[in-house]
Amino acid sequence: MAAITSTMPETEDALVSVEEYIDRFVDGGEKPTCEYVDGELFPKSMGTKKHSKTQQNIQYYIRQKYGQAFDPLPELTTRLRKKKFYVPDVAIEDRAHPSRAAIQAPKTLSFSVLRSCHRLTASVRYSVSAKSITSGGSATAG
């Protein structure tokens, strides 16, 4: 079993297969939650209370303003490509096109709450097409 690292593994033996990642972190619920890129595991940092409140506020806002059309889903493992999995703080699913899979295709919109100096920002990723093309940007989280 490969260890969680935040740097490049020294050998290919240290790489984790997609199947092992799914077994351990998606189906098995192993903690800390990790993102996966080309065989490497990157632990998702644990949020602070301010981070959690921002995440909660994003979910509340989406539910209140767009609840009929969209469903906010916190900490949902999302597959961006064959060997890249992302765990956004909040993924937004279109209720007209829900996914039944445990691992989701890119959602309509997803947020990651980031800490930048003394303010929190929400990094926004959104799906541009069905081919899993994503774009990044950021917006200040109030």
C-alpha positions in Angstrom: 0.0 0.0 0.0 1.5 3.3 -1.1 1.8 6.1 1.5 0.3 9.6 1.1 2.8 12.1 0.0 2.9 15.7 -1.1 6.0 15.3 -3.2 6.9 13.1 -6.2 7.3 9.4 -5.4 10.9 8.2 -5.8 9.9 5.0 -7.6 7.0 3.9 -9.7 6.3 1.3 -7.0 5.1 4.2 -4.8 2.4 5.1 -7.2 -1.2 4.2 -6.4 -3.4 2.7 -9.0 -6.8 4.2 -9.8 -8.4 1.0 -8.4 -6.5 1.3 -5.1 -7.5 5.0 -4.8 -11.1 4.2 -5.3 -11.0 1.3 -2.9 -9.3 3.3 -0.2 -10.6 6.8 -0.4 -13.9 6.6 -2.3 -15.4 3.3 -1.3 -13.4 2.7 1.9 -13.6 6.3 3.3 -9.9 6.4 4.4 -8.9 9.7 5.9 -7.5 12.2 5.2 -9.4 12.6 2.0 -6.9 12.7 -0.9 -6.9 14.1 -4.4 -5.3 11.8 -7.0 -3.2 12.9 -10.0 -1.4 10.3 -12.1 -0.8 7.8 -9.3 0.1 10.4 -6.6 -2.0 11.1 -3.6 -2.3 14.7 -2.3 -4.0 15.0 1.1 -6.7 17.6 1.3 -5.9 19.9 4.1 -8.3 20.1 7.0 -10.2 23.3 7.1 -10.5 25.8 9.9 -13.8 27.0 11.4 -13.8 30.0 9.1 -13.2 27.7 6.1 -16.1 25.5 7.3 -18.4 28.4 7.7 -17.5 29.7 4.2 -18.2 26.2 2.8 -21.5 26.1 4.6 -22.5 29.6 3.4 -21.8 28.6 -0.2 -24.1 25.5 0.2 -26.8 27.6 1.9 -26.7 30.3 -0.8 -27.0 27.7 -3.6 -29.9 26.0 -1.9 -31.8 29.2 -1.2 -31.2 30.9 -4.6 -31.1 27.9 -7.0 -32.4 24.9 -4.9 -35.0 24.0 -7.5 -32.4 23.6 -10.3 -29.1 22.8 -8.5 -28.0 20.6 -5.6 -24.8 21.6 -3.6 -22.8 18.5 -2.7 -19.9 19.0 -0.2 -16.6 17.0 -0.5 -17.7 14.9 -3.5 -15.0 13.0 -5.3 -15.0 14.2 -8.9 -13.2 12.5 -11.8 -11.7 15.1 -14.1 -9.9 12.6 -16.4 -8.8 8.9 -16.3 -6.1 9.5 -13.7 -7.2 12.7 -12.0 -9.6 13.0 -9.1 -10.5 16.2 -7.4 -12.4 16.7 -4.1 -13.9 20.3 -4.2 -15.4 21.8 -1.0 -18.7 22.1 -2.8 -19.8 20.6 -6.1 -23.0 21.9 -7.7 -25.1 19.2 -9.5 -27.7 20.0 -12.1 -30.9 18.4 -10.7 -32.1 17.8 -14.3 -29.1 15.6 -15.0 -28.1 13.9 -11.7 -25.4 11.2 -11.6 -25.9 7.9 -9.9 -22.2 7.0 -9.8 -20.2 7.1 -6.6 -17.5 9.0 -8.5 -19.0 11.9 -10.3 -18.1 13.4 -13.7 -17.3 17.1 -13.5 -20.2 19.0 -12.0 -21.7 22.2 -13.4 -19.8 24.2 -10.9 -17.5 23.5 -7.9 -15.9 25.6 -5.2 -12.7 25.2 -3.2 -12.2 27.5 -0.3 -8.7 28.8 -0.2 -6.8 30.8 2.4 -4.9 33.7 0.9 -3.1 35.9 3.4 -5.8 37.1 5.8 -8.9 36.5 3.6 -10.6 33.5 2.3 -11.4 33.1 -1.4 -13.4 30.6 -3.2 -11.7 29.1 -6.2 -14.3 28.3 -8.9 -14.0 25.4 -11.4 -16.7 24.8 -13.9 -17.4 22.3 -16.6 -17.1 23.8 -20.1 -18.1 20.6 -22.0 -18.9 17.0 -21.6 -15.2 16.3 -22.4 -14.2 17.2 -18.8 -12.5 20.5 -19.8 -12.3 22.7 -16.7 -11.4 26.3 -16.1 -10.2 27.9 -12.9 -10.8 31.4 -11.4 -11.4 32.9 -8.0 -13.9 35.1 -6.4 -13.8 36.6 -2.9 -16.0 34.7 -0.4 -17.8 37.3 1.7 
